């Protein structure tokens, strides 16, 4: 294998086999995470749920994913992706079976909230793929992993309704959901015995300290502390929506959650300072430095790309029905085109990054997202439906290719902290989805699309000014104190 060529059929090569085993693990975790979505109509009728209760379940499904990706990112750097992905699949499978066994709405809500943990599995695979593929191929490999794995939500939509129908209307959804849990548990065991954290003879680098990222300057320390604020704001907005908008949480409970989030943020700031206290006394050698601004820009870029993907996927069927009077079934089919784009667009973003460079690719996709979403904001009922669908497809191509381009760069900053970097960037994707959906709940559809376009333009100028193309080499210190050089070209 040379250059950027990736023979996906070469299963005798351990790196290709690891790639396929890992994207399929992510595929199953996404099936488990979104198993309820295509069955929600049946669940609503079987459990006699109100529209408000259904909306709450959908929100709870993504709530835990934001902090979970941060925590899992730390754990994968310490324990390795083999153990972590197997554990997430097995635990997620048990949670899925628990969801299938629930008897009332309170149980549904609690288990649905816990299922958000499964969404953190994405972070684990990022570290695994970065260990097995060189820098010149990591973009396309990460794109295949993310794009094909993300298709698990579409897989659930295609497969599970048929399974539910086979077992009958009343309890069919339980068998369908439970089947994904059993599949996850079985594959979790298979994955553990089928992969290793690194190729034979390679070193698995670990962070020197746990609990927070290591940074290499006082300015980076301040930026790191500030970049944690949006995640706590997102959880606060989520609490506000459940309390004020949906009136599902008592105001006293909401205030208690706000207070808890403030305490947790203060604790995290203390932990960040504790982990990095050495930079106040000694200067970090140039050899071991990295610029945290790289992670901050990638946070914003993924907040745009994956955040837009989550938000648009959530509102697109309703958009076609309300704006163009499309029948609900046809609206679902047209909206279903959007997740299919992941199969080629995300790998394409990674491949282009490998081919022409990380920064220029991110510039192209964010600029393209700005123009395409601006065009979508101009849509009105005079437009032909096919042209609207075409524009949404273009928007999807740029946003999903952008996600691939982001994670083509994440592993090239500091190998031993790839999991933590991937966790923080991934969490910002969920923050973006929640932020855009919150905007959508207050404004018209055209303003919603315009907001995404303006965000894309802002991110474009930020990366143009502050993002640096990875060049040269990374350096990692081995356990015996010697230094290993890793090519990032």
C-alpha positions as CSV (number, residue, x, y, z in Angstrom):
1,X,0.0,0.0,0.0
2,X,1.5,3.3,-1.0
3,X,0.6,7.0,-1.0
4,X,-3.1,7.6,-0.5
5,X,-4.3,4.3,-2.0
6,X,-6.4,2.2,0.3
7,X,-7.4,-1.3,-0.9
8,X,-10.4,-2.0,1.2
9,X,-10.6,-5.6,0.0
10,X,-7.1,-6.4,1.3
11,X,-8.4,-8.2,4.5
12,X,-5.1,-10.0,4.8
13,X,-3.6,-6.7,5.8
14,X,-4.2,-6.1,9.6
15,X,-4.8,-2.4,9.3
16,X,-7.6,-2.9,6.7
17,X,-9.1,-5.7,8.8
18,X,-9.0,-3.4,11.9
19,X,-10.6,-0.6,9.9
20,X,-13.6,-2.8,8.9
21,X,-14.0,-4.3,12.4
22,X,-13.9,-0.8,13.9
23,X,-16.4,0.9,11.6
24,X,-18.8,-1.9,12.0
25,X,-18.5,-1.5,15.8
26,X,-19.4,2.1,15.4
27,X,-22.2,1.1,13.0
28,X,-23.7,-1.2,15.7
29,X,-23.3,1.5,18.4
30,X,-25.2,3.9,16.3
31,X,-27.9,1.3,15.7
32,X,-28.2,0.9,19.4
33,X,-28.2,4.6,20.0
34,X,-30.9,5.4,17.5
35,X,-32.9,2.1,17.6
36,X,-35.9,3.9,19.1
37,X,-36.2,6.6,16.3
38,X,-37.8,4.5,13.5
39,X,-40.0,2.7,16.1
40,X,-41.2,5.9,17.9
41,X,-44.6,5.9,16.3
42,X,-45.2,2.3,17.5
43,X,-43.7,3.0,20.9
44,X,-45.9,6.1,21.3
45,X,-49.1,4.0,20.6
46,X,-48.0,1.0,22.7
47,X,-47.0,3.2,25.7
48,X,-49.7,5.8,25.2
49,X,-47.3,8.7,25.1
50,X,-48.1,12.3,24.4
51,X,-46.3,14.4,21.7
52,X,-44.5,16.2,24.6
53,X,-43.3,13.0,26.1
54,X,-42.0,11.9,22.7
55,X,-40.0,15.1,22.3
56,X,-38.5,14.7,25.7
57,X,-37.3,11.2,24.9
58,X,-35.6,12.5,21.7
59,X,-33.9,15.2,23.7
60,X,-32.8,12.9,26.5
61,X,-31.3,10.6,23.9
62,X,-28.5,13.1,23.1
63,X,-28.1,14.7,26.5
64,X,-25.5,12.4,28.1
65,X,-23.5,12.2,24.9
66,X,-21.9,15.6,25.5
67,X,-20.1,14.8,28.8
68,X,-19.7,11.2,27.9
69,X,-17.5,11.9,24.9
70,X,-15.2,14.0,27.1
71,X,-14.9,11.2,29.7
72,X,-14.6,8.4,27.2
73,X,-11.9,10.4,25.4
74,X,-9.8,10.4,28.6
75,X,-10.5,6.7,29.3
76,X,-9.6,5.5,25.8
77,X,-6.2,7.3,26.0
78,X,-5.6,5.4,29.3
79,X,-7.1,2.0,28.7
80,X,-6.9,1.7,24.9
81,X,-9.6,1.5,22.3
82,X,-9.9,-2.3,22.3
83,X,-11.1,-2.5,25.8
84,X,-13.2,0.7,25.7
85,X,-15.1,-0.1,22.5
86,X,-15.9,-3.6,23.6
87,X,-17.1,-2.3,27.0
88,X,-19.2,0.4,25.4
89,X,-20.9,-2.1,23.1
90,X,-21.6,-4.6,25.9
91,X,-22.9,-1.9,28.3
92,X,-24.8,-0.3,25.5
93,X,-26.4,-3.6,24.6
94,X,-27.5,-4.1,28.2
95,X,-29.0,-0.6,28.2
96,X,-30.8,-1.4,25.0
97,X,-32.3,-4.6,26.4
98,X,-33.3,-2.6,29.5
99,X,-35.1,-0.1,27.2
100,X,-37.0,-3.0,25.6
101,X,-38.1,-4.2,29.1
102,X,-39.4,-0.8,30.4
103,X,-43.1,-0.7,31.6
104,X,-43.8,3.0,32.1
105,X,-42.7,6.4,30.8
106,X,-40.4,7.2,33.8
107,X,-38.4,4.0,33.0
108,X,-38.4,4.9,29.3
109,X,-37.0,8.4,30.1
110,X,-34.3,7.2,32.4
111,X,-33.0,4.4,30.1
112,X,-33.2,6.7,27.1
113,X,-31.0,9.2,28.9
114,X,-28.4,6.5,29.8
115,X,-28.4,5.4,26.2
116,X,-26.7,8.6,25.2
117,X,-23.5,7.1,26.6
118,X,-23.4,4.7,23.6
119,X,-22.9,7.8,21.3
120,X,-19.4,8.2,22.9
121,X,-18.2,5.1,21.1
122,X,-17.3,7.3,18.1
123,X,-14.4,8.8,20.0
124,X,-12.9,5.3,20.7
125,X,-12.6,4.4,17.0
126,X,-10.9,7.7,16.2
127,X,-8.0,6.7,18.5
128,X,-8.0,3.1,17.1
129,X,-7.8,4.2,13.4
130,X,-5.1,6.8,14.2
131,X,-2.9,4.0,15.7
132,X,-3.2,1.8,12.6
133,X,-2.9,4.2,9.7
134,X,0.0,6.6,8.8
135,X,-0.7,10.3,8.5
136,X,-0.9,10.2,4.7
137,X,-3.8,7.8,4.9
138,X,-5.5,8.8,8.2
139,X,-7.9,11.2,6.5
140,X,-9.5,8.6,4.2
141,X,-9.4,5.9,6.9
142,X,-11.1,8.2,9.5
143,X,-13.6,9.2,6.8
144,X,-14.6,5.6,6.1
145,X,-14.8,4.9,9.8
146,X,-17.0,7.9,10.5
147,X,-19.1,7.9,7.4
148,X,-19.9,4.1,7.2
149,X,-20.3,3.9,11.0
150,X,-22.7,6.9,11.1
151,X,-24.9,5.0,8.6
152,X,-25.9,2.8,11.6
153,X,-28.8,5.2,12.2
154,X,-30.0,4.6,8.6
155,X,-29.5,0.9,9.2
156,X,-31.8,1.0,12.2
157,X,-34.4,2.8,10.1
158,X,-34.2,0.2,7.3
159,X,-34.0,-3.0,9.4
160,X,-35.9,-2.5,12.7
161,X,-39.4,-1.7,11.5
162,X,-39.4,-5.0,9.6
163,X,-38.3,-6.9,12.7
164,X,-41.0,-5.1,14.8
165,X,-43.6,-6.0,12.2
166,X,-42.6,-9.7,12.2
167,X,-43.1,-10.0,16.0
168,X,-46.4,-8.1,16.1
169,X,-47.8,-4.7,16.8
170,X,-48.0,-4.7,20.6
171,X,-44.5,-6.0,21.6
172,X,-42.7,-6.1,18.2
173,X,-40.8,-2.9,19.0
174,X,-39.4,-4.5,22.2
175,X,-38.0,-7.5,20.2
176,X,-36.5,-5.1,17.6
177,X,-34.8,-2.9,20.2
178,X,-33.6,-5.9,22.2
179,X,-32.2,-7.5,19.1
180,X,-29.8,-4.5,18.6
181,X,-28.7,-5.0,22.3
182,X,-28.0,-8.7,21.8
183,X,-26.1,-7.9,18.6
184,X,-24.0,-5.2,20.4
185,X,-23.1,-7.6,23.3
186,X,-22.1,-10.4,20.9
187,X,-20.0,-8.1,18.7
188,X,-18.4,-6.4,21.7
189,X,-17.0,-9.8,22.6
190,X,-15.9,-10.5,19.0
191,X,-14.2,-7.1,18.8
192,X,-12.2,-7.6,22.0
193,X,-10.7,-10.9,20.7
194,X,-10.2,-9.7,17.1
195,X,-8.2,-6.4,17.4
196,X,-5.2,-4.9,19.2
197,X,-4.6,-1.3,20.2
198,X,-1.6,-0.9,17.9
199,X,0.2,-2.8,15.1
200,X,2.8,-5.3,16.3
201,X,5.9,-3.6,17.6
202,X,4.3,-0.2,18.0
203,X,4.0,1.8,21.2
204,X,0.6,2.9,22.6
205,X,1.3,6.4,23.9
206,X,-0.6,7.5,27.1
207,X,-1.1,10.9,28.7
208,X,1.2,11.5,31.6
209,X,-1.7,12.8,33.7
210,X,-5.4,12.1,33.7
211,X,-8.5,14.2,34.5
212,X,-7.8,17.0,32.0
213,X,-5.8,17.6,28.9
214,X,-2.1,18.6,29.2
215,X,-1.4,22.0,27.5
216,X,1.9,23.6,26.9
217,X,1.6,27.3,27.7
218,X,-0.3,29.7,29.9
219,X,-2.2,31.2,27.0
220,X,-3.3,27.7,25.9
221,X,-4.4,27.0,29.5
222,X,-6.7,30.0,29.5
223,X,-8.1,29.1,26.0
224,X,-8.7,25.5,27.2
225,X,-10.7,26.8,30.2
226,X,-12.8,29.1,28.0
227,X,-13.5,26.4,25.4
228,X,-15.2,24.2,28.1
229,X,-17.9,26.9,28.7
230,X,-20.0,26.1,25.6
231,X,-20.5,22.5,26.7
232,X,-21.9,23.5,30.0
233,X,-24.0,26.2,28.3
234,X,-25.4,23.5,26.0
235,X,-26.4,21.3,29.0
236,X,-28.0,24.4,30.7
237,X,-30.0,25.1,27.5
238,X,-31.1,21.5,27.5
239,X,-32.2,21.8,31.1
240,X,-34.0,25.1,30.3
241,X,-35.9,23.5,27.4
242,X,-37.0,20.6,29.6
243,X,-38.1,23.0,32.3
244,X,-39.5,26.1,30.7
245,X,-40.5,25.0,27.2
246,X,-41.7,21.5,28.0
247,X,-42.4,21.8,31.7
248,X,-41.1,18.3,32.3
249,X,-38.7,19.3,35.0
250,X,-39.8,21.2,38.1
251,X,-38.2,24.7,38.3
252,X,-36.6,23.8,41.7
253,X,-35.0,20.8,40.1
254,X,-33.8,22.9,37.1
255,X,-32.1,25.4,39.5
256,X,-30.5,22.5,41.2
257,X,-29.1,21.3,37.9
258,X,-27.9,24.7,37.0
259,X,-26.1,24.9,40.3
260,X,-24.6,21.4,39.8
261,X,-23.3,22.4,36.3
262,X,-21.6,25.5,37.8
263,X,-20.0,23.4,40.5
264,X,-18.8,20.9,37.9
265,X,-17.3,23.6,35.7
266,X,-15.5,25.1,38.7
267,X,-14.2,21.6,39.6
268,X,-13.1,21.1,36.0
269,X,-11.2,24.4,36.0
270,X,-9.5,23.4,39.2
271,X,-8.6,20.0,37.7
272,X,-7.2,21.6,34.5
273,X,-5.0,23.9,36.6
274,X,-3.9,21.0,38.8
275,X,-2.9,18.8,35.8
276,X,-1.0,21.7,34.2
277,X,0.5,23.4,37.2
278,X,4.0,22.7,36.0
279,X,3.7,25.3,33.2
280,X,3.7,28.0,35.9
281,X,7.2,26.9,37.1
282,X,9.0,25.5,34.1
283,X,8.8,26.0,30.3
284,X,7.7,23.1,28.2
285,X,10.5,22.0,25.8
286,X,9.8,23.0,22.2
287,X,10.0,19.3,21.2
288,X,6.9,18.5,23.2
289,X,4.7,21.5,22.5
290,X,1.5,21.7,20.6
291,X,-0.9,24.6,20.0
292,X,-4.2,24.2,21.7
293,X,-5.7,26.8,19.2
294,X,-5.7,23.9,16.7
295,X,-8.1,22.0,18.9
296,X,-10.2,25.1,19.5
297,X,-10.6,25.7,15.8
298,X,-11.5,22.1,15.1
299,X,-14.1,22.3,18.0
300,X,-15.8,25.2,16.1
301,X,-15.5,23.4,12.8
302,X,-17.1,20.2,14.0
303,X,-19.7,22.3,15.9
304,X,-20.7,23.6,12.4
305,X,-20.4,20.5,10.3
306,X,-21.8,17.7,12.6
307,X,-24.0,20.2,14.4
308,X,-25.6,21.2,11.1
309,X,-26.0,17.5,10.2
310,X,-27.8,16.7,13.5
311,X,-30.1,19.7,13.3
312,X,-31.0,19.4,9.6
313,X,-31.7,15.6,9.9
314,X,-34.1,16.4,12.8
315,X,-36.1,19.1,11.0
316,X,-35.9,18.1,7.3
317,X,-39.0,15.8,7.0
318,X,-41.2,18.4,8.8
319,X,-39.7,21.1,6.5
320,X,-40.8,19.3,3.4
321,X,-44.3,18.7,4.8
322,X,-44.9,22.2,6.1
323,X,-43.3,24.2,3.3
324,X,-44.2,22.1,0.2
325,X,-47.2,20.0,1.4
326,X,-45.3,16.8,0.7
327,X,-47.0,13.6,2.0
328,X,-45.3,12.4,5.2
329,X,-44.1,9.1,3.6
330,X,-42.5,10.9,0.6
331,X,-41.1,13.6,3.0
332,X,-39.4,10.8,4.9
333,X,-37.9,9.3,1.7
334,X,-36.6,12.7,0.5
335,X,-35.2,13.5,4.0
336,X,-33.6,10.0,4.0
337,X,-31.3,11.0,1.2
338,X,-29.4,13.2,3.7
339,X,-27.9,10.5,5.9
340,X,-27.0,8.4,2.8
341,X,-24.6,11.2,1.8
342,X,-22.4,10.1,4.7
343,X,-21.4,7.0,2.8
344,X,-19.3,8.9,0.3
345,X,-19.1,12.5,1.5
346,X,-17.3,12.0,4.8
347,X,-14.6,9.6,3.3
348,X,-14.3,12.1,0.5
349,X,-13.5,14.9,2.9
350,X,-10.8,12.8,4.6
351,X,-9.4,11.7,1.2
352,X,-9.2,15.3,0.0
353,X,-7.4,16.3,3.2
354,X,-4.8,13.6,2.6
355,X,-4.4,14.7,-1.0
356,X,-4.3,18.5,-0.9
357,X,-3.9,19.4,2.7
358,X,-5.9,19.7,5.9
359,X,-6.3,23.4,6.1
360,X,-7.3,24.0,2.5
361,X,-9.8,21.2,2.6
362,X,-11.5,22.6,5.7
363,X,-11.5,26.0,4.0
364,X,-13.2,24.6,0.9
365,X,-15.9,22.8,2.8
366,X,-16.7,25.6,5.3
367,X,-16.9,28.1,2.5
368,X,-19.1,25.7,0.5
369,X,-21.3,25.2,3.5
370,X,-21.7,29.0,3.9
371,X,-22.8,29.5,0.3
372,X,-25.0,26.4,0.1
373,X,-26.9,27.1,3.4
374,X,-27.3,30.7,2.4
375,X,-28.9,29.5,-0.9
376,X,-31.2,27.2,1.1
377,X,-32.2,30.2,3.2
378,X,-33.6,31.9,0.0
379,X,-35.9,29.0,-0.7
380,X,-39.6,29.7,-0.9
381,X,-42.8,27.9,-2.1
382,X,-42.1,29.1,-5.7
383,X,-39.1,26.8,-6.0
384,X,-39.5,23.4,-7.6
385,X,-39.3,20.6,-5.0
386,X,-36.4,18.9,-6.9
387,X,-34.3,22.0,-6.8
388,X,-34.8,22.3,-3.0
389,X,-33.8,18.7,-2.5
390,X,-30.8,19.3,-4.7
391,X,-29.7,22.2,-2.6
392,X,-30.1,20.3,0.6
393,X,-28.0,17.5,-0.9
394,X,-25.2,20.0,-1.7
395,X,-25.5,21.3,1.9
396,X,-25.1,17.8,3.1
397,X,-22.1,17.1,1.0
398,X,-20.2,20.1,2.4
399,X,-21.2,19.5,6.0
400,X,-20.4,15.8,6.0
401,X,-17.2,16.2,4.0
402,X,-16.3,18.8,6.6
403,X,-16.7,16.3,9.4
404,X,-14.4,14.0,7.6
405,X,-11.8,16.8,7.1
406,X,-12.0,17.7,10.8
407,X,-11.1,14.2,11.9
408,X,-8.4,13.9,9.3
409,X,-6.6,16.5,11.3
410,X,-7.4,15.6,14.9
411,X,-5.0,12.6,15.2
412,X,-2.1,14.6,13.8
413,X,-1.7,17.1,16.7
414,X,-0.5,14.9,19.7
415,X,-0.8,11.1,19.4
416,X,-1.0,10.2,23.1
417,X,-4.0,12.6,23.6
418,X,-5.9,11.7,20.4
419,X,-8.8,10.3,22.5
420,X,-9.2,13.4,24.6
421,X,-9.0,15.6,21.5
422,X,-11.5,13.5,19.7
423,X,-13.8,13.6,22.7
424,X,-13.8,17.3,23.0
425,X,-14.2,17.9,19.3
426,X,-17.0,15.3,19.2
427,X,-18.8,16.9,22.1
428,X,-18.8,20.2,20.3
429,X,-20.6,18.5,17.4
430,X,-23.5,17.7,19.8
431,X,-23.3,21.3,21.2
432,X,-23.7,22.6,17.6
433,X,-26.7,20.3,17.0
434,X,-28.4,21.5,20.2
435,X,-27.6,25.2,19.5
436,X,-29.0,25.1,15.9
437,X,-32.1,23.2,17.0
438,X,-32.6,25.8,19.8
439,X,-32.4,28.6,17.2
440,X,-34.8,26.6,15.0
441,X,-37.4,26.6,17.9
442,X,-37.5,30.4,17.9
443,X,-37.1,31.5,14.3
444,X,-38.5,30.8,10.8
445,X,-36.8,28.1,8.7
446,X,-35.1,30.6,6.4
447,X,-33.5,32.3,9.4
448,X,-32.5,28.9,10.7
449,X,-30.6,28.1,7.5
450,X,-29.1,31.6,7.4
451,X,-27.8,31.1,11.0
452,X,-25.9,28.0,9.8
453,X,-24.5,29.9,6.8
454,X,-23.3,32.8,9.0
455,X,-21.7,30.3,11.4
456,X,-20.0,28.6,8.5
457,X,-18.6,32.0,7.3
458,X,-17.4,32.8,10.8
459,X,-15.6,29.4,11.1
460,X,-14.1,29.9,7.6
461,X,-12.4,33.1,8.7
462,X,-11.3,31.7,12.0
463,X,-9.6,28.7,10.5
464,X,-8.2,31.0,7.7
465,X,-6.5,33.2,10.3
466,X,-5.6,30.8,13.2
467,X,-5.4,27.2,11.9
468,X,-2.0,25.8,11.1
469,X,-1.4,23.0,8.6
470,X,0.3,20.0,10.4
471,X,3.8,19.8,9.0
472,X,6.9,17.9,9.8
473,X,6.7,15.5,12.7
474,X,5.2,14.8,16.1
475,X,7.4,13.7,18.9
476,X,6.4,11.3,21.7
477,X,8.3,10.3,24.7
478,X,8.6,6.5,25.4
479,X,8.3,5.0,28.9
480,X,12.1,4.6,29.0
481,X,12.6,8.3,28.3
482,X,13.7,8.0,24.7
483,X,11.9,10.1,22.0
484,X,10.1,8.7,19.0
485,X,9.5,10.8,15.9
486,X,6.2,10.3,14.1
487,X,5.8,11.6,10.5
488,X,2.6,13.7,10.0
489,X,3.0,14.2,6.2
